[in-house]
Amino acid sequence: MPIRMRSTYWRTLVTAAVVTLTAVFLTPSAARAAPRESEPVYSYAQAIRESVWVDTGLDEDGDGKGDRVAADIVRPAEPARQGRKVPVIMDASPYYSCCGRGNESQLKTYDAQGHVVQMPLFYDNYFVPRGYAFVGVDLAGTNRSDGCVDVGGRSDIQSAKAVIDWLNGRGRAYTSRTGGTRVRAGWTDGSTGMIGKSWDGTIANGVAATGVKGLKTIVPISAISSWYDYYFAQGAPLYDGGPDELAGYVESAGAQAHCAAVQKKLADGSPRSGDWTPLWTERDYVKDAAKVRASVFLVHGMQDLNVRTKHVGQWWDALARHGVERKIWLSQTGHVDPFDYRRGAWVDTLHRWFDHELLGYDNGIDREPMADVERHPDQWVTSAVWPPRGTGTAVLHPAAGSQAGVGTLGLRPAAGTETFTDDPGLSETDWAAHLTTSTPEKAGFLTAPLTHAVRLSGSSRVTVTATPTTTSAHLSAVLVDVGPDTIRDYADRAEGITTLTDRTCWGESTAGDSACFKETKAKTAAVDYTVVSRGWADLGHYASATGGVPLTPGKAYTMTLDLAATDHVVPAGHRLALIVAGTDKDLIDPPSTKPTLTLDLSRTTAKVPLVGGAAAFARATSGKATAPAPTVLDGVRAPRATGHLPAG
């Protein structure tokens, strides 16, 4: 049993023991009243709404004064009058005033006294009546906070950590941004759960990686685990901008006037060469997974092309190595909140998760399956653990076929070569559409039609040995399920959902803060193939992530590409395919040259995590090997160019 699961288990036992011992001195009916679910017994309309400014201990804006971050609080009034303390759910965000939160882009609004009227999303509406406080923190340099945005660095993380310290009696907060009147959080027991999507969830990851006491759980949704991997893929640039531009996008007017030095530091520390620098080390939370004390409930879209699933895969694996209690949901969507694709189940699960982790209720959620995976639109399966037991690595070998660039994929090593020329105007959808035909910009390798389904679960790695004709080259490796299916249309602007006009309500409302949100439904597409996983790299970084080098034309280089985590079943009758190509249009930037690359197939492999391992693959491909008929396959539209804004 993992360490953190054991810790939670014993915490539950201790709680149960206290309840049992107390019951000895109470009536049987009182003993039976041990709660399993928090109920909406408190008034949301009469909730206390207040704002405090917490001292971060930093002076990022260089004004000679300590930076203070604004924390807006909504908490039930009744527990304080009864002498009871409540736990906290917290969302620390840079988006409360510039961009909005959720599918309806809600902003914080305030009354004449400066108290928050509308808190975005449903968390306060739903959980405050159930005995939780909700705290919305403006990251440093945004909205009503001092300081500067440093995009996942010390200031960003300290913005939220300082609030947790204050909630636990270790920090200082004030009733105003500049005043000297101290305020203490005597109304809370300090137990805090952080939640948030994208940048917000990223802050939860980063704060958990500090090991701060009092943070009991985090729920990062579509969140970054290492900022280098948001901007680069093994040296290949994913966007044409850097963190300095992102900081400028979300900063308040005051921060923009005082934070030029911080933005310059961000720009200087993130060169477009793709080299790993100290700036990225500071913003790599994976390396600090051993410090995590909180449980982690991860949620991610397997087709998220904004915050790619490499983030969830490497974070999940690092947490597993250190025995952190974990739970995971994986959807077919892109960068979408589960409130907008599985609303009822999400609210129920989140409610039970917080009840268990913050209130200590023994509701059984820690004994339920670890993973929920969306297999088809709105159709979910569970796994007791993730990846499932019995998952093993199958080492697959590409081999040349009867057509140039249309080869086979199997367990036997092969010899020979394949050649392709980088075409920056084409993307993975172009390659996949022409998988069965010879085209100059890619090399594709397909299995025989499967006689049994195979399940990929986890992160794949593709090792490529390639000889370039120029001094620079980018590589893409793509796994594809070739066969008809209906999937969520993740390439649509809404990334797999359609927003409806009807509303459903989740919690209590006030005149200024409605708990009713527009419903959604799955936006689907009928396809002939599905891209399962992707990975990219700059071949010049073959030897080290810290620095790329010019390539020597005519020299062979070997490099392993890390593909994004996934969980996908390739059905019987379909084929599994590997594509190796150059620039993936709108997903990575092109190199400075247009190389032709020759693959050495004897030194090119794909290590794929399959339930049942190599034996399952052998069984599924034991049928008659037939060459695919040349045809053009339909898929989702090409990935659209997206700005570097982890908001959604």
Secondary structure, 3 states (H helix, E strand, C coil): CCHHHHHHHHHHHHHHHHHHHHHHCCCHHHHCCCCCCCCCCCCCCCCEEEEEEEECCCCCCCCCCCCEEEEEEEECHHHHHCCCCEEEEEEEECCCCCCCECCCCECCEECCCCCEEECCCCHHHHHHHHCCEEEEEECCCCCCCCCCCCCCCHHHHHHHHHHHHHHCCCCCEECCCCCCCECCCCCEEEEEEEEEECHHHHHHHHHHCCCCCCEEEEEEECCCCECHHHHEECCEECCCCCHHHHHHHHCCHHHHHHCHHHHHHHHHCCCCCCCCCHHHHHCECHHHHHHCCCEEEEEEECCCCCCCCHHHHHHHHHHHHCCCCEEEEEECCCCCCHHHCCHHHHHHHHHHHHHHHHCCCCCCHHHCCCEEEEEECCEEEEECCCCCCCEEEEEEEEEEEEECCEEEEECCCCCCEEEEECCCCCCHHHHHHCCCCCCCCEEEEECCCCCCCEEEEECCEEEEEEEECCCCCEEEEEEEEEEEEEEECCCCCCCCEEEEEEEEECCCCECCECCEEEEEEECEEEEEEEEEEEEEEEHHHCCCCCCCCCCCCCCCEEEEEECCCEEEEECCCCEEEEEEECCCCCCCCCCCCCCEEEEEHHHCEEEEEEECHHHHHHHHCCCCCCCCCCCCCCCCCCCCCCCCCCCC
